[in-house]
Amino acid sequence: MTHCSFCGKSQARVRGLFASNRPPACICNECLDVCRTILEHDRQHPDVPGTYQAASSAAPSLACGFCGKSQKRVDKLIGAPAQLEPCYICDRCVGECSNMLAEKDTLRKDSFLKRLMRSLNIKPAKLQRVN
């Protein structure tokens, strides 16, 4: 079973889990929310140093576990908590995963509505042009 690299929750315990092409990096919808909050805070308060730091100056170059870009090629790199295996996600990949989650939710709602209409024997109305 696949687990989120940022919180350790299994796929069964979250609404969505996104895996990278570079295993074992995975992120769940809940950790995406945390990452979006961090990025929004940094946008609103650019002069305040963040609590979340990707690396010290002595650390080797780090990279996003999803796109592979180094910390020097991205605006922000967010790391998993220290008690988990090292894993990082960049601001661009946070946005991409968030967009995929939103699309997935839209498809899920559309699918639910279609099933509901079928079960209630409701047919979609045909639109007619009125002059």
C-alpha positions as a Markdown table, in Angstrom:
| # | Residue | x | y | z |
|---|---|---|---|---|
| 1 | Met | 0.0 | 0.0 | 0.0 |
| 2 | Thr | 1.2 | 3.5 | -0.8 |
| 3 | His | 1.8 | 6.1 | 1.9 |
| 4 | Cys | 2.1 | 9.9 | 1.9 |
| 5 | Ser | 5.8 | 10.9 | 2.1 |
| 6 | Phe | 4.9 | 13.9 | 4.2 |
| 7 | Cys | 2.6 | 12.5 | 6.9 |
| 8 | Gly | 2.8 | 8.7 | 6.5 |
| 9 | Lys | -1.0 | 8.2 | 6.1 |
| 10 | Ser | -2.0 | 5.3 | 3.8 |
| 11 | Gln | -3.9 | 5.8 | 0.6 |
| 12 | Ala | -7.0 | 4.3 | 2.3 |
| 13 | Arg | -7.0 | 7.1 | 5.0 |
| 14 | Val | -6.9 | 10.1 | 2.6 |
| 15 | Arg | -9.1 | 11.5 | -0.1 |
| 16 | Gly | -6.4 | 11.7 | -2.7 |
| 17 | Leu | -2.8 | 10.6 | -3.0 |
| 18 | Phe | -0.4 | 11.7 | -5.7 |
| 19 | Ala | 2.6 | 9.6 | -6.6 |
| 20 | Ser | 5.6 | 11.0 | -8.5 |
| 21 | Asn | 7.3 | 9.3 | -11.4 |
| 22 | Arg | 10.3 | 9.3 | -9.0 |
| 23 | Pro | 9.3 | 6.8 | -6.4 |
| 24 | Pro | 8.8 | 6.8 | -3.5 |
| 25 | Ala | 7.6 | 10.5 | -3.4 |
| 26 | Cys | 3.8 | 10.7 | -2.7 |
| 27 | Ile | 1.7 | 13.5 | -1.2 |
| 28 | Cys | -1.9 | 13.4 | 0.1 |
| 29 | Asn | -4.6 | 16.0 | -0.2 |
| 30 | Glu | -4.2 | 17.0 | 3.5 |
| 31 | Cys | -0.4 | 17.7 | 3.1 |
| 32 | Leu | -1.2 | 19.6 | -0.1 |
| 33 | Asp | -3.4 | 21.8 | 1.9 |
| 34 | Val | -0.6 | 22.4 | 4.4 |
| 35 | Cys | 1.8 | 23.2 | 1.6 |
| 36 | Arg | -0.6 | 25.7 | 0.0 |
| 37 | Thr | -1.0 | 27.3 | 3.4 |
| 38 | Ile | 2.8 | 27.6 | 3.7 |
| 39 | Leu | 3.1 | 29.1 | 0.2 |
| 40 | Glu | 0.3 | 31.5 | 0.8 |
| 41 | His | 1.8 | 32.7 | 4.1 |
| 42 | Asp | 5.1 | 33.2 | 2.4 |
| 43 | Arg | 3.4 | 35.3 | -0.4 |
| 44 | Gln | 1.6 | 37.4 | 2.1 |
| 45 | His | 4.6 | 37.9 | 4.4 |
| 46 | Pro | 7.7 | 37.9 | 2.2 |
| 47 | Asp | 9.8 | 39.6 | 4.9 |
| 48 | Val | 9.1 | 37.1 | 7.7 |
| 49 | Pro | 11.4 | 34.2 | 7.7 |
| 50 | Gly | 9.6 | 30.9 | 7.4 |
| 51 | Thr | 9.4 | 28.3 | 10.1 |
| 52 | Tyr | 9.8 | 25.6 | 7.4 |
| 53 | Gln | 13.3 | 25.6 | 5.9 |
| 54 | Ala | 14.3 | 23.2 | 3.2 |
| 55 | Ala | 18.0 | 23.0 | 4.0 |
| 56 | Ser | 20.9 | 24.6 | 5.9 |
| 57 | Ser | 23.8 | 26.1 | 3.9 |
| 58 | Ala | 25.8 | 23.0 | 4.8 |
| 59 | Ala | 23.3 | 20.6 | 3.4 |
| 60 | Pro | 23.7 | 19.1 | -0.1 |
| 61 | Ser | 21.6 | 20.4 | -2.9 |
| 62 | Leu | 18.0 | 19.2 | -2.5 |
| 63 | Ala | 15.5 | 18.5 | -5.2 |
| 64 | Cys | 11.7 | 18.2 | -5.6 |
| 65 | Gly | 10.7 | 14.5 | -5.4 |
| 66 | Phe | 8.1 | 15.1 | -8.0 |
| 67 | Cys | 9.7 | 17.1 | -10.9 |
| 68 | Gly | 13.3 | 16.6 | -9.9 |
| 69 | Lys | 14.2 | 20.3 | -10.1 |
| 70 | Ser | 16.9 | 21.4 | -7.6 |
| 71 | Gln | 16.2 | 23.9 | -4.9 |
| 72 | Lys | 18.1 | 26.5 | -6.9 |
| 73 | Arg | 15.7 | 26.1 | -9.9 |
| 74 | Val | 12.4 | 26.6 | -7.9 |
| 75 | Asp | 10.9 | 29.4 | -5.9 |
| 76 | Lys | 10.1 | 27.3 | -2.8 |
| 77 | Leu | 10.9 | 23.8 | -1.7 |
| 78 | Ile | 8.9 | 22.3 | 1.2 |
| 79 | Gly | 10.3 | 19.3 | 3.1 |
| 80 | Ala | 8.6 | 16.4 | 4.9 |
| 81 | Pro | 8.9 | 16.5 | 8.7 |
| 82 | Ala | 12.2 | 15.4 | 10.1 |
| 83 | Gln | 10.9 | 12.2 | 11.6 |
| 84 | Leu | 10.1 | 10.8 | 8.1 |
| 85 | Glu | 12.3 | 9.9 | 5.2 |
| 86 | Pro | 13.6 | 13.1 | 3.4 |
| 87 | Cys | 11.2 | 14.2 | 0.7 |
| 88 | Tyr | 10.6 | 17.6 | -0.9 |
| 89 | Ile | 8.0 | 19.2 | -3.1 |
| 90 | Cys | 8.3 | 22.5 | -5.0 |
| 91 | Asp | 5.8 | 25.2 | -5.3 |
| 92 | Arg | 5.0 | 24.4 | -8.9 |
| 93 | Cys | 4.3 | 20.7 | -8.1 |
| 94 | Val | 2.1 | 21.8 | -5.2 |
| 95 | Gly | 0.1 | 23.8 | -7.8 |
| 96 | Glu | 0.0 | 20.9 | -10.3 |
| 97 | Cys | -1.2 | 18.4 | -7.7 |
| 98 | Ser | -3.8 | 20.8 | -6.4 |
| 99 | Asn | -5.2 | 21.3 | -9.9 |
| 100 | Met | -5.3 | 17.5 | -10.4 |
| 101 | Leu | -7.2 | 17.1 | -7.1 |
| 102 | Ala | -9.7 | 19.8 | -8.1 |
| 103 | Glu | -10.3 | 18.1 | -11.5 |
| 104 | Lys | -10.7 | 14.7 | -9.7 |
| 105 | Asp | -13.2 | 16.2 | -7.4 |
| 106 | Thr | -15.2 | 17.7 | -10.3 |
| 107 | Leu | -15.2 | 14.4 | -12.1 |
| 108 | Arg | -16.3 | 12.6 | -9.0 |
| 109 | Lys | -19.2 | 15.1 | -8.5 |
| 110 | Asp | -20.2 | 14.8 | -12.2 |
| 111 | Ser | -20.1 | 11.0 | -12.0 |
| 112 | Phe | -22.2 | 11.1 | -8.8 |
| 113 | Leu | -24.8 | 13.3 | -10.3 |
| 114 | Lys | -25.1 | 11.1 | -13.4 |
| 115 | Arg | -25.5 | 8.0 | -11.2 |
| 116 | Leu | -28.2 | 9.8 | -9.1 |
| 117 | Met | -30.1 | 11.0 | -12.2 |
| 118 | Arg | -30.0 | 7.4 | -13.6 |
| 119 | Ser | -31.2 | 5.9 | -10.3 |
| 120 | Leu | -34.1 | 8.4 | -10.1 |
| 121 | Asn | -34.8 | 7.9 | -13.8 |
| 122 | Ile | -34.2 | 11.6 | -14.6 |
| 123 | Lys | -33.2 | 12.4 | -18.2 |
| 124 | Pro | -31.2 | 15.5 | -19.0 |
| 125 | Ala | -33.4 | 18.2 | -20.6 |
| 126 | Lys | -32.7 | 19.1 | -24.2 |
| 127 | Leu | -32.1 | 22.8 | -24.7 |
| 128 | Gln | -34.2 | 24.5 | -27.4 |
| 129 | Arg | -33.5 | 27.8 | -29.0 |
| 130 | Val | -36.2 | 30.4 | -28.2 |
| 131 | Asn | -36.5 | 33.2 | -30.8 |
